[in-house]
Amino acid sequence: MASFKKTKNRIQASVRIRGVKIYKTFPDKKSAKYWALNKEREILKGKVYELDKYLTLKDLLIRYQNEFTQFKSRPKQERQQIQRLILKYSWLVNSRISELTVSDFIKFKAQRVSDMGNNSFTNGFRATNGDLILFGSVYKKAIEIWNLGIDSNPIRYVEKYPASPGRYRPIKKEEYRSLLNFVDKDFRILILLYRATGLRPCELHSLTPNDFDMQRKVIIVRKGKSNKSRLVDCNAYLMKKLTNQKKEIISISQNAFSKRLKRATKNLGINDLIPYDFRRNRIQKLIDKGYPIGYVALQAGHGSFEMVSRYYGTKLR
């Protein structure tokens, strides 16, 4: 966007667009407008100019959110992530891009993990890596798409924390049966689905009646991780049970299910059981039965065999 300011006998033209801000003075407004129009066209075509010295990391985060977050598989979570970074780490995000260095992000990395307290290994490392990946994506867009004149991506030189070794928590038959007998019909349907499909909680609770293909006995995951859709096999017994379901199949939200499962396991004396354990058990069962690793990865929605290994847990070690 161009703006013009009169200074003595001259006109100062300034163009600010796509994070680029350039100035020039002219003897008359006509010349200033002509110059500004040409510069706007050049920037829109991708020409790189000197980095705006007032541009902050917060500016980049907000622009990234406005232009790219809406197309992610979990836009709400990424918006919350960006807002948390803006509110909690103002010392970093309010810094000018021209002044930020690799050491600033190393300092953030240490502080972010420290903020997680005792959960550093299980949650802190993963959450910190997620924030670093977001920063890396923002810098990549600024360099490759927005052409803001940024020389390099500092996140490339920040070493991420090692991935957790995976969790192995088998669900015993007695635990599973006692859960089914303890809960109501709607909750029981969800437990059956969790166990039979191994879907991620966000995927399962987003299903609609149109996602259940009763003839082919598959469930259509239309918006999985990274916006990839897939077909997940479901056994004939459960499909028949779902066909006879008169009410809406998924009638409990993800958050409500998690809370109710926690209460149920506490009352039954079942320790350390979370919704994701059903997913891990499904993957472990498929491997134990001798299914090809490629099939297991497709059913789980994993992009690499390494992730299948992590979900299989300590049994692969």
N, C-alpha and C positions, 0 to 999 in steps of 0.2 A: 504494500500500500504506500502511495506517495503522499508526502506532505510538503508544504512550502512555507518559508518564513522570511519576512523582509528584514534585512539588516543594513542599515544606512541606505546606500544607493544600489544595493545588490539583493538578489533573491537566493536564499539557500534552499536547495531541493534535497530531500532525504527519502530514501526508498527502504522500506522494511517489509520483507516478505520471506517466508520460509526460514526464519531465523537469521537472515542476512540483513545487515543495516549499513548502508553506504550514503555518503553525503557529497555534495558539490555545490559551489556557488556560481551564479550566472548574472549577467548584467540586466536581463529581463526575464519575465515569467514565461514567455513563449519558449525560449531556449531551455529553461528549466523543465518545463512540462515534456518537451520533446526528449530530453535526456532521460528523465524519469521513466517514461513509457518504454524506451529502448532497454533500459536496465531491468525493468520488470520482466520483459519478454526474455531477456538473456537468462535471468535467474530461473524462470519457469521452464526454460529449455535445458537447464542443468548446468549452466556455467557456474564455476566455483569462485566465490569472492572471499575476501578476508573474513575470518570469524568475527561475529558481533561480540565485542568485548564484554557486553552486559548480559549475554546469554547464560542462563543457569541450567543446572541439571534438572531442576524443577520444571523449567520451560519445556525441556525435552520430554520429561515424563508425562506432562499434561498433553503435549501434542501427540505422543505415542498412544496415550489412552483414547484420545479423540479420533485418531485415524486407524488404529489397528486392533484395540482391545475388543471392540464389538464383534470381530470376526473369529475370536478365539472360542474354543469349546466350553470354557468356563469364564465368560466375561465378567460376571459379578465378582468372582474370587480375585481376578486380576485387578479390577478397579479397587477393591478393598486393600489389596497388597500395595498398590500405588499410593493410596491415601494414607496408609499406615507409614510408609516410608517418608512421605511428605511431612506428616505430623510428628513422628518420633525421631527422625534423623535430619532435622532442619539444618544442622551444622554442615551436612554433606550436600543435601539437595539444593540449598540456597547458595551454594558456592558457584562461582563462575566457571564455566567449562574451560576457559583459557587458563584457570589456576589449578584445576584438579589434576592430581597425579596418581600414579599407581599406589603410592603409600597411603593416600586418603582412603582408597577402597580396601587396602589391607587392614587399616585401622577400623573401618566399618565392619569388616568380616569378623574381627576379634570382638568388637562390641556387640554385634548382633547375636553371636553365640553366647556371650556372657549374659545377655538379657534373658535367655531361655532358662537360666538357673540349672537345676538338677536334670533337666531333660535334654542337656546338650547333645548327647550322642544320638538318641532316638529321634528327637524333633529338631533340635537346634541346628545340627549340621545340615540336615535336609532343607530346612527353612532358609538358612543362610545361603546355601547353594542356589536355591530358587530365586532369591533376591539378586544374586550375582548374575544369574542367567538373564534375568529381566534387564538389569543394567547393560549387559552385553548386547542384548537385542536392541535396546534404545540407541546405543552408540552405533550399532551396525546400520540402523535405519538413517541416522543422522549423517553417516559417512556415504553410504551407497545410494540412498534415495533422496534425502533432503539436500545433499550437497552444501553442507554448512561450513565447509572449510576446516573441519576437524582433521588433524593429521593422522591419529591412530586411535585404536580402541584399547584403553588401559586395562580393561577387564581380561584381555587375553593373557596378561602377565600376572594375574592373581590366581594362585593355586586354590582349587576348590577342596573342600573336606572330602575324605574318602567316603564312599557309599557304605551304608550300614550292612552288616553281614546277612541280613534277612532274618525273618522270625519263623520259628517252627513251633506251632501250638496245635497239636492234633485235637480234634473234637471227638471225645469218646462216645460210643453208642448210647451209653446210659445218660450222658449229658444231653445229647440230642433228643432222645425220647422224653426225658423229663421236661425239657423246654417245650416240646410240642404239646404235652399233656397239661402244662401249666398255663399256657397263653390262650387267648380267644381265637376265633376263626380267622379274622382278618390278619392278625399277627402271625398265625400259623402258616398262612399262604405265603407270606413274605419270607419266613424262615425256609420253607420248602424251595422257594425260588432262589434264595441266596445259596443254598447248598447245592442245588441242581445245576445252576448256571455259572456260578463264580463271577457274576457281574460286579463291577465296581458299584459302591452304594449310590453314587451320583447317577450312574447309568440305569440302575434298577428302578430308582424312584422317579426317573424321568419317562418311564415307559407308559404308553397309552394302549387302549384296547386294539388299535390298528397295528401295533408292533408284535402281536402274537399271531403267528401263522400256524393255525391248528392243523391244517392239512399236511404241511411239510414238517411239522413238529420242530419249528425253529422260532427263536425270538430275534427280532430285528433291532439291533442297536443302531439307531440313526445318527446319533451324535456322540461317539465315543471320544476317547482322548485324542487330541490333535485333529478333531473334527473328522475322524475316520469312522465310517459305518462298517458293520460286520454282521454276520449271521451266527447265532449261538444255538447249538443243539439243546433240546430239552426233552426229557424222557416222556414216553407216552402216558404213563400214570399221571404225572403232574399236568400235562396238557388236557387230559380228560377232566381232571379236577377243576382246571381253570375254565373249561367250557361250561361246566355246570354252575360256575360262579355267577350269581344273579346281580350282585353289586359290582361296583368298580373294582378292578383287580388290585391296583395299587392305591390303597385308601389311607396310607400312613406316610407322613413325610419322612425324609431321611433323618432329620434331627429328632423327631418323635420316636422313630424306631430305635435309634441309638440309646436314647434315654430309657425307653421301656425295656430294652434288652439288658441294660445295666441293672435296672431294678429287679428284673426276673432272675438274672444270674445270682444276684445278691441273696434273694429269698431262697433260691435253690442250693446255695452254697457252692456255686460254680465260680472258680476264680479265673481272672485274667482272660476273659473271652470278649472279643470285639467283633463287629460286623465283618471286618476284613479277613478274619480267620476262616470264614466260610469260603472266601475266594481262594485263600492259600490251600485249603483242604481239597477244593475242586481241582486245582492245578496238580497237586500231589497225587491225587487219585488217578488222573488221566495218565500221568507218567508211570505210576505203579502198574497200570493195566497194559502198558506197552504201546500206547499211542505214539505216533511219530511226533518228534519235538516241534516240527512245523505246524502240525494240526493243533497242538497244545497252545502254541504262540498265537495262532489265529483265533482260537476260542477265547483266550484270555485278553486278546487285543494288545499284545505286546509287540513292540517293533524290533526286538532283538532277543536272541536266545539267552543273553546275559541276564535279562530281566526275569525270564522264566526260571533261571537258576536261583536268583535271589528270592523269588516267591516260593521255590521248593525248599528253601531254608537249609538248615544244617544237614539234611539228609544227603545233599550232594557233596558234602565235605568228608 
